[in-house]
């Protein structure tokens, strides 16, 4: 029950109540002074519904692209770890532990970067690339030092290269959002139209029973503001606020790395 209430409050918030109140006041004033007009509802569709639905679709596609690259990074991390543990006949325990620590540091820096404000991007990105450097040096010194062939080291380095490409893709998704001007346009009309449409609601009130004339402005406001809130939560899939955000569980990932391997030989 608490989960459903939490989800509901994510899309129906203080802004919803404020704009609904202003829309009701506007309607009441128009009814009192007999200020009525039959506005076309197509204005709502063209100025709000289409832009906000377009923005939600764009934000959702960005989230799905980020999930795909995030899954790739986790796969490459596992592959590199298995190389350090399983591709060498008698791997040194301290080197396997070192790889485990490098992965933990990388994943922690990765999480911090994408859950922090963009103002901290430069410093956080440096830490992530320091971790990439640690991977590279590990391949050069520890893996080759334990006798891993040059071809297999080259293949491991390709995992690292692909992981960096996926990281850059996620970084661009984090930096560049759906068109800001389009979102500003729809946000303005979401706040203005329910109030401006007071004469229309007053006109429709003549066809309704007493008290129901305020249902339409409240419902219209809730629908429009809720759509805007959904778009805002999808816009940044890394901020750990919305229900559909990408979750980073570093400890769980590291724990699953440390399962026992089986040697078929």
SVG drawing of the C-alpha trace seen along z (x, -y; Angstrom):
<svg xmlns="http://www.w3.org/2000/svg" viewBox="-28 -40 84 73">
<polyline fill="none" stroke="black" stroke-width="0.4" points="0.0,0.0 2.8,-2.4 4.5,-1.7 1.3,-2.6 1.0,-5.9 4.7,-6.7 4.2,-6.2 1.0,-8.3 2.8,-11.2 5.6,-11.1 3.1,-12.2 0.6,-14.2 2.5,-16.7 2.3,-20.3 2.3,-21.7 -0.8,-19.7 -2.6,-21.1 -1.5,-24.7 -2.5,-24.7 -5.8,-22.9 -6.6,-25.5 -5.9,-28.4 -8.0,-26.6 -10.9,-26.3 -10.7,-29.9 -10.6,-31.0 -13.7,-28.9 -15.5,-30.2 -14.8,-33.8 -16.0,-33.2 -19.2,-31.6 -19.9,-34.4 -19.5,-37.1 -21.1,-35.1 -17.9,-35.3 -18.2,-32.3 -16.7,-31.1 -16.5,-27.9 -12.8,-27.4 -11.6,-24.6 -10.1,-21.7 -7.8,-21.0 -5.6,-23.8 -4.8,-21.6 -3.9,-18.7 -1.6,-20.7 0.1,-22.9 0.5,-20.3 -0.4,-16.7 1.7,-16.3 4.9,-18.0 4.7,-16.2 4.0,-12.8 6.9,-13.4 9.2,-14.3 8.1,-11.2 8.8,-9.0 12.3,-10.6 13.1,-10.3 12.0,-6.6 14.3,-5.8 17.2,-7.5 16.6,-5.4 16.5,-2.2 19.7,-3.1 21.4,-3.7 20.2,-0.4 21.6,1.4 25.1,-0.2 24.9,0.3 24.3,4.0 27.3,4.1 29.6,2.6 28.5,5.1 29.1,7.9 32.6,6.7 33.5,6.3 32.5,9.9 34.5,11.0 37.7,9.2 37.3,10.6 36.9,14.2 40.0,13.7 42.0,12.8 40.5,15.8 39.9,18.6 42.3,18.1 45.4,18.6 46.4,22.1 47.4,21.1 46.3,17.4 47.8,15.6 45.0,15.0 46.4,11.5 46.0,10.6 42.4,11.9 41.7,9.8 43.3,6.8 41.1,7.2 38.1,7.5 39.1,4.2 39.6,2.5 36.2,3.5 34.7,2.3 36.4,-1.1 35.4,-1.5 31.7,-0.6 31.6,-2.9 33.1,-5.8 30.7,-5.0 27.7,-5.2 28.9,-8.4 29.4,-10.1 25.9,-9.4 24.0,-10.1 25.8,-13.4 25.0,-16.8 26.4,-17.6 28.5,-20.4 30.7,-17.6 31.1,-15.8 34.7,-16.7 36.1,-15.5 34.0,-12.4 34.9,-11.5 38.6,-11.7 38.1,-9.1 36.3,-6.8 39.2,-7.0 41.7,-6.4 39.9,-3.1 40.1,-2.4 43.9,-3.1 44.0,-0.6 42.4,2.1 44.9,1.3 47.9,1.6 46.6,4.8 46.3,6.4 49.9,5.2 51.6,6.2 49.6,8.8 48.0,10.8 51.1,10.9 53.3,11.4 51.3,14.6 51.8,15.9 48.7,15.0 49.4,15.1 49.7,11.9 46.6,12.8 44.5,13.4 45.7,10.1 44.8,8.4 41.3,9.9 41.0,8.7 42.1,5.2 39.3,5.3 36.8,5.9 38.2,2.8 38.0,0.7 34.3,1.7 33.6,0.9 35.0,-2.6 32.8,-3.1 29.7,-2.0 30.7,-4.4 31.0,-7.3 27.6,-6.5 26.0,-6.6 27.9,-9.8 26.4,-11.5 22.9,-10.3 23.6,-11.8 24.7,-15.1 22.3,-15.7 18.5,-15.6 15.4,-15.9 15.0,-19.4 14.8,-22.0 12.9,-24.5 10.2,-21.9 9.9,-21.0 9.8,-24.7 7.0,-25.3 4.8,-22.5 5.6,-23.3 4.4,-26.9 1.1,-25.9 0.5,-23.2 0.6,-25.9 -1.4,-28.5 -4.1,-26.7 -6.1,-25.3 -6.4,-28.9 -7.1,-30.5 -9.8,-28.0 -11.9,-29.3 -14.5,-30.8 -14.8,-27.4 -15.3,-25.6 -17.9,-28.2 -19.7,-27.6 -19.8,-23.9 -21.0,-24.3 -24.5,-25.1 -24.8,-21.5 -23.7,-20.0 -25.2,-19.4 -24.0,-21.7 -20.5,-21.1 -19.5,-19.1 -18.4,-22.2 -15.1,-22.1 -14.4,-18.5 -13.3,-19.2 -10.6,-21.8 -9.2,-19.6 -9.1,-16.5 -7.6,-18.4 -4.9,-19.8 -4.1,-16.4 -3.8,-14.8 -1.5,-17.5 0.7,-18.0 1.0,-14.2 2.2,-13.8 4.8,-16.5 6.0,-14.8 6.3,-11.5 8.4,-13.1 10.6,-14.8 11.3,-11.5 12.2,-9.8 14.3,-12.7 17.1,-11.8 17.2,-8.0 20.2,-8.2 19.0,-10.5 17.5,-7.6 14.2,-9.6 11.7,-8.1 10.4,-4.5 11.8,-3.8 15.4,-5.0 18.4,-2.9 19.6,-1.3 23.3,-0.9 23.9,1.9 27.7,2.1 27.8,4.5 25.4,7.0 27.4,7.0 30.7,7.6 29.1,10.4 28.0,12.2 31.4,12.0 32.8,14.2 31.0,17.4 33.1,20.5 34.3,21.4 34.3,25.0 37.2,26.3 36.0,28.7 39.6,30.1"/>
</svg>
